[in-house]
């Protein structure tokens, strides 16, 4: 969503990790988030769960984040069926997306499902176990309906993110450019030189900048080591493989070259993909002056003068309109 929005999250159990109900302003879209083992409670909390809608089964398998996206004319009935499916062993959390005005039809839900599957498929950090691609006729809606459902899709992505899952987050920070294709580092969109971090070693050389949303962007042209360490985490191996498949990384002689800027969720994740092994990215990435990311971050935090000197810092000078006199 490109404009400001008011999002309300109601904690049914008074617990941020319990059953949640999320809505956006006056929009009819409602997102219901809950753990798999809370499924039987949901009809009593949300009558809309038995309406037409889209759902996402979320979990992990061998440290790989997974999400199954589906639709149904009765979301609760479909979820109950999945609950007895042994192939859904990864499933631990659920997000159900419905419309409070009850105007979603089967065709609408199929369209939303198709769009969400395509969007999630662009995030290499997630694996989608959906066996079937979206139906070929999923986009056959009247133009007015398509535009309404496109807004529903955008809002659905926002709500899923607010509820705690980055399934629909676009990690690609910039398109491929000519500089990147030559194998030389391309400048990021706008980071300043004092926040560019380097990580170099045998077989790899990369530059990282901080993205506007707080992610850690490895810049186009950076070179990652081809060989992977035996102890490298499976999730990092999977991510590297998917980055190659998605065209973010390309083999070039003795290295894997980043063809475009790519944002990672942590400095360690970025370092792991670059070096082909696990390590502490907070100390691996360094500024030109040798300062580590961890040290830079620590120095960037606001410091209370009291902690520096051991004495209380003087209060701010009061303005004239809050000075009071007492004379006799």
C-alpha positions in Angstrom: 0.0 0.0 0.0 1.4 3.4 -1.0 -0.7 5.6 1.3 -1.0 6.0 5.0 -3.4 3.6 6.6 -5.0 3.0 10.0 -4.7 -0.6 11.0 -6.5 -2.0 14.0 -5.4 -5.3 15.7 -7.8 -6.8 18.3 -6.2 -9.3 20.7 -8.9 -11.8 21.5 -7.0 -13.3 24.3 -5.2 -10.2 25.3 -2.0 -11.8 24.0 0.0 -10.6 21.0 0.8 -14.2 20.2 -2.8 -15.4 20.5 -5.8 -15.1 18.3 -5.8 -11.7 16.5 -8.3 -9.8 14.3 -6.8 -7.2 12.0 -8.6 -4.6 9.9 -7.6 -1.6 7.8 -9.6 1.6 8.3 -13.1 1.4 6.8 -12.1 -1.4 4.4 -14.2 -4.6 4.5 -11.1 -6.8 4.5 -10.5 -8.7 7.7 -7.5 -10.9 8.6 -7.7 -13.5 11.3 -4.5 -14.9 12.7 -4.3 -17.9 15.0 -2.3 -21.0 15.8 -3.2 -24.3 14.2 -4.2 -25.8 17.6 -6.7 -23.0 18.1 -8.7 -23.8 15.0 -11.7 -25.3 16.8 -12.2 -22.0 18.7 -12.3 -19.8 15.6 -16.0 -20.2 14.5 -17.0 -19.0 18.0 -14.8 -15.9 17.7 -15.2 -15.1 14.0 -18.4 -16.2 12.2 -16.9 -14.9 8.9 -14.5 -17.9 8.9 -17.3 -19.9 7.3 -17.5 -17.5 4.4 -15.7 -17.4 1.0 -12.1 -16.3 1.4 -8.4 -17.0 1.1 -6.2 -18.6 3.7 -2.4 -19.1 4.3 -0.9 -22.0 6.2 2.4 -20.9 7.7 5.3 -22.8 9.3 8.8 -24.1 8.9 10.4 -27.4 7.8 14.1 -27.9 8.4 14.5 -24.2 9.1 12.9 -23.3 5.8 9.9 -20.9 6.1 6.9 -22.3 4.2 3.5 -21.0 3.3 0.6 -22.8 1.6 -2.0 -20.4 0.0 -5.5 -21.5 -0.8 -9.1 -20.4 -1.2 -12.5 -21.8 -0.4 -16.2 -21.0 -0.3 -16.1 -22.1 3.4 -12.6 -21.3 4.8 -13.2 -23.1 8.1 -14.4 -26.3 6.4 -11.2 -26.3 4.2 -8.9 -25.6 7.1 -10.5 -28.5 9.0 -9.7 -30.8 6.0 -6.1 -29.6 5.9 -5.9 -30.2 9.7 -6.1 -34.0 9.0 -3.7 -33.9 6.1 -0.3 -35.4 7.1 1.4 -33.5 4.3 0.7 -30.3 6.2 3.0 -31.2 9.0 4.9 -27.9 8.7 1.7 -25.9 9.4 1.7 -24.1 12.8 0.0 -20.7 12.1 -2.9 -19.5 10.0 -4.0 -16.3 8.4 -7.6 -16.2 7.0 -8.6 -13.3 4.8 -12.3 -12.6 4.2 -14.6 -9.7 3.4 -17.0 -8.4 6.1 -19.5 -7.3 3.5 -19.9 -10.9 2.3 -19.4 -9.9 -1.3 -16.5 -12.2 -2.2 -17.4 -14.9 -4.7 -15.6 -18.1 -5.7 -14.1 -16.2 -8.7 -13.0 -13.3 -6.5 -11.2 -15.7 -4.1 -9.5 -17.6 -6.9 -8.2 -14.3 -8.3 -6.9 -13.2 -4.9 -5.3 -16.6 -4.4 -3.6 -16.4 -7.8 -2.1 -13.0 -7.1 -0.9 -13.9 -3.7 0.8 -17.1 -4.9 2.6 -15.2 -7.6 3.7 -12.5 -5.2 4.9 -14.9 -2.5 6.8 -16.9 -5.2 9.1 -13.9 -5.7 10.4 -14.1 -2.2 13.3 -16.6 -2.2 13.2 -16.8 1.6 9.9 -18.7 1.5 9.0 -22.0 0.0 5.5 -22.6 -1.3 4.4 -26.3 -1.2 1.4 -25.6 -3.4 1.5 -28.4 -6.0 -0.7 -26.7 -8.5 -0.2 -23.3 -10.1 -3.1 -20.9 -10.1 -5.9 -21.7 -12.5 -5.5 -20.2 -16.0 -8.9 -18.5 -15.7 -8.2 -17.0 -12.3 -7.9 -13.5 -13.8 -11.1 -13.6 -15.8 -13.0 -11.0 -13.9 -14.8 -7.9 -15.1 -12.5 -4.9 -15.0 -14.3 -3.3 -12.1 -14.0 -6.5 -10.1 -10.3 -6.9 -10.9 -9.6 -3.4 -9.6 -11.5 -4.0 -6.4 -9.7 -7.3 -5.9 -6.3 -5.8 -6.7 -6.9 -3.4 -3.7 -8.0 -6.5 -1.6 -4.7 -8.2 -2.6 -2.6 -5.1 -1.6 -4.4 -4.9 1.7 -4.0 -8.6 2.3 -0.3 -8.3 1.9 -0.1 -5.4 4.3 -2.1 -7.2 7.0 0.0 -10.4 6.7 3.1 -8.3 7.2 1.7 -6.4 10.1 0.7 -9.7 11.8 4.3 -10.8 11.7 5.1 -12.6 8.4 7.3 -11.1 5.6 5.9 -13.5 3.1 5.1 -10.8 0.6 8.0 -8.5 1.2 9.9 -7.6 -1.9 13.6 -8.1 -1.3 14.8 -6.8 -4.6 16.0 -3.3 -4.0 16.8 -2.1 -7.5 16.6 -3.4 -11.1 19.6 -4.9 -12.9 21.7 -2.2 -14.6 24.6 -2.2 -17.0 27.2 -1.7 -14.2 26.1 -4.8 -12.4 26.3 -7.0 -15.6 30.0 -6.1 -16.0 30.7 -7.7 -12.6 31.5 -4.4 -11.0 29.8 -3.0 -8.0 26.8 -0.7 -8.8 25.8 2.1 -6.5 22.7 1.7 -4.5 19.7 3.9 -4.9 20.7 6.4 -2.2 22.9 5.2 0.7 25.7 7.5 1.7 29.3 6.4 1.7 29.5 6.4 5.5 26.9 3.5 5.7 28.5 1.2 3.1 29.9 -1.9 4.7 32.4 -4.3 3.0 32.9 -8.1 3.6 35.9 -9.7 1.8 37.6 -13.0 2.0 38.9 -15.9 -0.2 36.5 -16.1 -3.1 34.1 -13.4 -2.2 33.9 -9.6 -2.0 30.7 -7.7 -1.3 29.3 -4.3 -0.3 26.3 -3.8 1.9 24.1 -0.7 2.5 21.2 -0.2 4.8 17.9 0.0 3.1 15.2 2.6 3.8 13.0 0.0 5.6 15.9 -1.3 7.8 16.9 -4.3 5.7 20.5 -5.1 4.8 21.1 -4.6 1.0 23.9 -6.4 -0.7 24.7 -4.3 -3.7 24.6 -5.4 -7.3 28.0 -6.5 -8.5 29.0 -8.0 -5.2 30.7 -11.4 -5.6 29.7 -14.4 -3.4 31.9 -17.6 -2.9 30.7 -20.5 -5.0 31.9 -23.2 -2.6 29.7 -23.8 0.4 30.9 -24.9 3.8 29.7 -28.3 5.0 28.4 -26.7 8.2 26.3 -24.1 6.3 22.7 -24.0 7.6 20.2 -25.6 5.3 18.1 -22.4 5.2 21.0 -20.5 3.9 21.7 -23.1 1.3 18.1 -23.1 0.2 18.1 -19.3 0.0 21.3 -19.2 -2.2 19.8 -21.8 -4.5 16.6 -19.9 -4.9 18.5 -16.6 -5.5 20.3 -18.4 -8.4 17.0 -19.7 -9.7 15.4 -16.2 -9.5 18.2 -14.6 -11.3 19.5 -12.5 -8.4 22.8 -14.5 -8.4 24.6 -15.7 -11.5 27.7 -17.8 -11.8 30.6 -15.8 -13.3 33.9 -17.8 -13.5 34.9 -18.4 -9.9 32.1 -16.5 -8.1 28.4 -15.9 -7.9 27.6 -12.3 -8.9 24.7 -10.3 -7.5 23.0 -9.0 -10.6 20.8 -6.6 -8.6 20.6 -5.1 -5.1 19.0 -7.6 -2.7 17.8 -6.9 0.9 18.3 -9.5 3.6 16.6 -9.5 7.0 19.8 -9.5 9.0 23.6 -8.8 8.5 24.4 -12.5 9.4 22.0 -13.8 6.7 23.6 -11.5 4.2 27.1 -12.6 5.2 26.1 -16.3 5.1 24.9 -16.1 1.5 28.1 -14.1 0.5 30.7 -16.4 2.1 28.9 -19.7 1.6 29.0 -20.4 5.4 27.7 -19.4 8.7 29.2 -16.5 10.8 28.5 -13.4 12.8 27.5 -10.8 10.2 27.5 -8.0 12.8 31.3 -8.3 13.1 32.0 -9.4 9.5 30.7 -6.3 7.8 33.0 -3.3 8.2 33.2 0.3 7.2 36.3 1.6 5.3 37.8 2.7 8.6 37.6 -0.9 9.9 34.6 -0.3 12.2 32.3 -3.3 12.4 28.5 -3.0 11.8 28.0 -3.9 15.5 30.2 -1.0 16.7 28.6 1.4 14.2 25.1 0.5 15.3 26.1 0.9 19.0 27.5 4.4 18.3 24.5 5.3 16.3 22.1 4.8 19.2 21.2 7.9 21.2 23.3 8.2 24.3 22.1 9.6 27.6 24.7 12.1 28.9 24.2 10.7 32.4 25.7 7.4 31.3 28.7 9.1 29.9 29.7 11.3 32.9 27.9 9.6 35.7 26.2 12.9 36.4 22.7 14.0 35.6 22.5 16.0 32.4 21.2 19.6 32.8 17.6 20.1 31.9 16.6 21.9 28.7 16.3 25.7 29.1 12.7 26.6 29.7 11.0 29.0 27.3 10.0 32.5 28.4 6.3 31.5 28.4 6.8 28.9 31.1 8.9 31.0 33.5 7.1 32.1 36.7 8.0 34.9 39.1 7.4 35.3 42.8 8.3 38.7 44.4 7.7 40.4 47.7 
